Amino acid sequence: MRDTLAPYLAEKACFLHARLIGTPGHKGGVVTFARFANDARILLKQSSYTMLSSMFDYFRLDASWPGMKDIQLAHASGRELSPQEIETILSQATKNALHALYPNLDVQRRCIPYFSMHEFEALLFSDVRILGDMLPLDGNKLCSIMAEYGGNPEKINTNRAPSIILIDMYNAYKKTIHGCTIADSIGIPRIREQCSCFETWIASLLE
């Protein structure tokens, strides 16, 4: 996604410098707020011109992440939250928690968190025609999956992770090989049209 998103933003004078959080060599897993907060402090202190953003998978967040308790309470009460509601809760709670830790770093203005509801692969369902042609996959089955989730790519994950859906349909699928190529073919404008959380994030970066 970095290789697709960075050129798109650069054309609009927004320059992205992507990095993994944590120590060098760390390979994903559960994302803890403490690790993110430490990296956020280091990056925000580098320059007053630095803006900080994030792209985390919601399903990989530690249960103690700011905002997670509110989401869990909502679900426990029987309230179904939309992807946009979940993303809004997490983003604001994250900014509030960072501000409490670093009140002198102007976090509310300089931090723009983003939480992808599930995996990166969900965004690839923004254009099932391109997705189906490039892997290749059964177009009718892809349309059926989209219909199951009300045409919203950011909801895909109720039963199976998006990457597992793709692997089940095409067992040679590789995120690092196919995912980036497909995202580039679909294009950021199309993903923005189909994914409201992603659109809110990109619009915030470009303000």
C-alpha positions in Angstrom: 0.0 0.0 0.0 2.9 2.4 0.7 4.1 2.2 -2.9 0.7 3.1 -4.1 -0.3 5.7 -1.5 3.0 7.6 -1.3 3.1 8.7 -5.0 -0.6 9.7 -4.8 0.0 11.9 -1.8 3.2 13.3 -3.2 1.3 14.6 -6.2 -0.8 16.6 -3.7 2.3 17.9 -1.9 1.8 15.5 1.1 5.0 13.5 1.5 4.8 10.1 3.3 7.7 8.5 5.1 6.5 5.0 6.1 8.1 3.0 9.0 7.3 0.1 11.2 6.8 0.8 14.9 8.9 -1.0 17.5 12.5 -2.2 17.4 14.3 -3.1 14.1 13.4 -6.6 13.0 10.1 -6.7 14.7 7.6 -8.6 12.6 4.0 -7.5 13.4 1.7 -9.3 15.8 -0.4 -7.6 18.4 0.1 -3.9 18.4 0.4 -2.3 21.9 -0.3 1.3 22.6 2.8 1.6 24.7 5.1 0.7 21.8 3.2 3.1 19.5 3.3 5.9 22.1 7.1 5.6 22.5 7.6 5.9 18.7 5.1 8.7 18.5 7.1 10.7 21.0 10.4 10.2 19.2 8.9 11.2 15.8 7.0 14.2 17.0 10.0 15.6 18.8 12.1 15.5 15.6 10.6 18.6 14.2 7.6 20.8 14.8 6.7 20.4 11.1 6.4 16.6 11.4 2.9 15.2 11.2 2.2 11.7 12.6 -0.2 9.2 11.1 -0.8 5.5 11.4 -2.3 2.5 9.6 -3.1 -0.2 12.0 -5.3 -3.3 11.6 -8.1 -3.0 14.1 -8.1 -6.8 14.7 -4.5 -6.7 15.8 -4.8 -4.0 18.5 -4.2 -4.9 22.1 -7.3 -5.0 24.2 -5.9 -2.2 26.3 -5.6 0.2 23.4 -7.4 3.5 24.0 -11.0 3.3 22.9 -11.2 -0.5 22.8 -13.1 -0.7 26.1 -15.8 1.6 24.8 -16.1 -0.5 21.7 -16.4 -3.7 23.7 -19.0 -2.1 26.0 -21.0 -1.1 22.9 -20.9 -4.6 21.5 -21.8 -6.1 24.9 -24.9 -4.0 25.0 -26.0 -5.3 21.7 -25.1 -2.2 19.7 -23.6 -2.9 16.3 -21.0 -0.3 15.4 -20.3 0.7 11.9 -16.6 0.7 10.7 -16.8 4.5 10.7 -18.0 4.6 14.3 -15.2 2.2 15.4 -12.6 4.1 13.6 -13.8 7.4 15.0 -13.8 6.1 18.6 -10.2 4.7 18.2 -8.8 7.7 16.5 -10.1 10.2 19.1 -9.2 8.0 22.0 -5.7 7.5 20.7 -5.2 11.3 20.2 -6.5 12.0 23.7 -4.2 9.4 25.3 -1.1 10.7 23.4 -2.0 14.3 24.4 -2.2 13.2 28.0 1.3 11.7 27.8 2.8 14.5 25.7 0.9 17.7 26.3 3.6 19.9 24.8 3.8 18.1 21.4 0.5 19.5 19.9 -0.8 16.0 19.4 -4.4 17.0 18.7 -3.3 18.9 15.6 -0.2 16.8 14.5 -1.5 13.3 15.0 -3.9 11.7 12.4 -4.4 8.0 13.4 -6.1 5.6 11.0 -7.3 2.1 11.8 -8.1 -0.2 8.9 -11.1 -2.3 10.1 -9.5 -5.5 9.1 -6.7 -6.4 6.8 -5.3 -4.5 3.9 -6.9 -7.0 1.6 -10.4 -5.7 2.4 -9.5 -2.5 0.4 -8.9 -4.7 -2.6 -12.6 -5.4 -2.8 -13.1 -1.8 -3.8 -13.2 -3.0 -7.4 -14.1 -6.6 -7.7 -13.7 -6.5 -11.5 -10.0 -5.6 -11.3 -9.5 -8.0 -8.4 -11.1 -10.8 -10.2 -9.2 -10.2 -13.4 -5.8 -9.9 -11.8 -5.7 -13.0 -9.7 -7.9 -14.4 -11.4 -11.1 -15.1 -9.4 -14.7 -16.0 -10.0 -16.4 -12.6 -10.6 -19.8 -13.9 -9.5 -18.4 -15.2 -6.2 -16.7 -11.8 -5.5 -19.9 -10.0 -6.2 -21.7 -12.4 -3.8 -19.2 -11.6 -1.1 -19.6 -7.9 -1.6 -23.4 -8.3 -1.4 -23.1 -10.2 1.9 -21.4 -7.2 3.4 -23.8 -4.6 1.9 -21.3 -3.5 -0.7 -18.9 -2.1 2.0 -15.3 -3.5 1.6 -14.5 -2.3 5.1 -17.0 -4.7 6.7 -15.4 -7.8 5.1 -14.1 -10.0 8.0 -17.2 -11.2 9.9 -16.6 -14.9 9.2 -13.1 -15.0 7.6 -10.3 -12.6 7.1 -10.1 -11.0 3.7 -6.7 -12.6 3.0 -8.1 -16.0 3.8 -11.0 -15.4 1.4 -8.6 -14.6 -1.4 -6.3 -17.6 -0.6 -9.3 -19.9 -0.5 -10.2 -18.7 -4.0 -6.6 -18.6 -5.3 -4.1 -20.4 -3.2 -1.1 -18.8 -4.9 -2.1 -15.3 -3.5 0.7 -13.5 -1.8 0.2 -10.1 -0.1 3.6 -8.7 -0.9 3.4 -9.8 -4.6 -0.3 -9.5 -5.6 -1.7 -7.2 -3.0 0.4 -4.1 -3.9 -0.1 -4.7 -7.7 -3.8 -5.0 -7.4 -4.1 -1.9 -5.1 -2.0 0.1 -7.7 -4.3 -1.1 -10.5 -7.5 -0.2 -8.6 -6.0 3.2 -7.6 -6.4 5.4 -4.5 -9.4 7.4 -5.9 -11.5 4.3 -6.4 -10.6 3.0 -2.9 -11.5 6.4 -1.4 -14.9 6.2 -3.2 -15.7 2.8 -1.7 -14.2 2.9 1.8 -15.5 5.7 4.0 -12.9 5.2 6.8 -10.1 5.3 4.3 -11.5 8.3 2.6 -11.8 10.2 5.9 -8.1 9.4 6.6 -6.8 10.5 3.2 -8.9 13.7 3.3 -7.5 14.5 6.8 -3.9 14.0 5.5 -4.6 16.4 2.6 -6.2 19.2 4.7 
